[in-house]
Amino acid sequence: MPDRREEAWLEEQYEAQAASSGLRKERFVLSDGTEIKPLYLPGDAGEQSARLEGDLGFPGEPPFARGVQPTMYRGRLWTMRQYAGFGTAAESNERYRMLLAAGGKGLSVAFDLPTQMGLDSTDPLSAGEVGKVGVAIDSIEDMHVLFDGIPLDRVSTSMTINATAPILLALYQVCAEEQGVSGAKLRGTIQNDVLKEYIARGTYIYPAGPSLRLITDVFAYCKDALPRWNTISISGYHIREAGCDAVQEVAFTLANGLTYVQAAIDAGLDINDFAGRLAFFFNVHNGFLEEIAKFRAARRLWARLLGERHPACTDENRRLRFHTQTAGSALTAQQPDNNVARVTIQALAAVLGGTQSLHTNSLDEALGLPSEHAAQIALRTQQVIASESGVADFIDPLAGSYAIEALTDHIERSARELIERVDAMGGVVRAIEAGWIQKQILDTAYRYQQGIDSGAIEVVGVNVHAGGEGVRPEIQRIDPEGERQQRARVKALRAKRDKAAAEGALTALEAAARTDANLMPLIVTAVRARCTLGEIAGTMRRVFGVYRETLVI
């Protein structure tokens, strides 16, 4: 018999959301026709546990260990994204159309290195890099080509962009407006997480102070202009790719998140005006059970930290919503077909851990940009998990497992201890400037590589079962003609635009950057005046200067 708490959750949370948002199926059943319960509790396994009240709770309720929505995937599956972008906007548009036609539900845009660094394709520093690791976006004209024929009021778009995130967001907004779609209808996410760039990735431009200002400007601007937009994706993914372990990924990611929250409060924002639009981005690595526990621990710890440090934050705004990407660093160039199995295991862990959206890497990404065939296999992997495995019919099915709960407790406890060490150093920015966080990651990465080299950590096809390479996939190549075409497009734009309007917009932006005004409206104006990304970023660079990396030895 259900207890009082279970009955209350069923009526007030699960059935209420099912009535308002619907469920994917009328009935959820096992192969013999037995009904699958909405939620399994300790009593269903023949034992009771006081953990139900504190550490576990119910889905959709603090501390959210069991998920951020009462119905989870019974109501709606996770958003299936494929991270893509290469060459010119026209080439990337063709790939996006293919992914959407294959059943993808969201787009995830990869930008080339010049775009990430605030440089136009015509800049001498961009030579040889245009369109190589992502799509080249220099202006609103490129944005229109990138999303040609894609209705932005019906597609959720994630953009992996950081130092130039405010500019790309402005480009997306203006592109939608010129399609006839208002900002109120736009759904998506910009990564906008510069702290992890200082820590692990390196595509930063400005020092920490101005960077945090731009981030909080986005928070404030989107509250009214783009109310459905996720204003930041606080990213542990790249920290994990740099070599950290699961505990460090949770700790450093949440510490960065707390820094952004405090920066926004210091800028005069009410926590409940922005906290609900914070999103997170995690890696999912090879340790299947550890990764499931990691996601549960991260949700629980974030809810508790916000409650402890910012008691005014509502329960709803303490939910940790996150996107997951399978581990690029786990892919191997040797026996690349093995990567399909790796990605499948990792994707299943993300789903069992309760992710809100998921990107599955392609089998050939250790060799080059994903081919169309490999990208489709990666998407189909998610679709098989969703449609055939049956796991989406269960809500947090591994809760109560001795191993899962022990791992969840361990990761939460250890991550909290690391966050407290960062706090004792004066916070994330001080710890980055001292090189301390970077050193922790480098040490862990070194130990991991030593384990592979010694054979203590087995990698199939690399240091065990290494015989036979299998079929080598065809590698996606970037035509160098695309770079020449992109440079010509930038020059043509500058020749035909209203020169006075463009110059006026940049002058106004520079003046505002010297004050404490919100810069987003000025950036939007500059985009409308057909200013280029490099011109806008360069204008702010003249005022803010550039960040100089701390050397870690």
Secondary structure, DSSP 8 states (H G I E B T S, - for coil): ---HHHHHHIIIIIHHHHHHH--S-S--B-TTS-B--S---GGGGT---GGGTTTT--TTSTT-TT-SSSSGGGT---EEEEEE--BSHHHHHHHHHHHHHTT--EEEEEB-HHHHTT--TTSGGGTTTTTSSSB---SHHHHHHHTTT--TTT-EEEEE-STTHHHHHHHHHHHHHHHT--GGG-EEEE----HHIIIII----S-HHHHHHHHHHHHHHHHHHSTTEE-EEEE-HHHHHTT--HHHHHHHHHHHHHHHHHHHHHTT--HHHHGGGEEEEEEE-S-HHHHHHHHHHHHHHHHHHHHHH-TTS-SGGG---EEEEE-GGG--SSSTTHHHHHHHHHHHHHHHTT-SEEE---TTTTTSB--HHHHHHHHHHHHHHHHHS-GGGSSSTTTT-HHHHHHHHHHHHHHHHHHHHHHHTTSHHHHHHTTHHHHHHHHHHHHHHHHHHHTSS--BTTTBS----------B---THHHHHHHHHHHHHHHHS-HHHHHHHHHHHHHHHTTTS-SHHHHHHHHHTT--HHHHHHHHHHHH---------
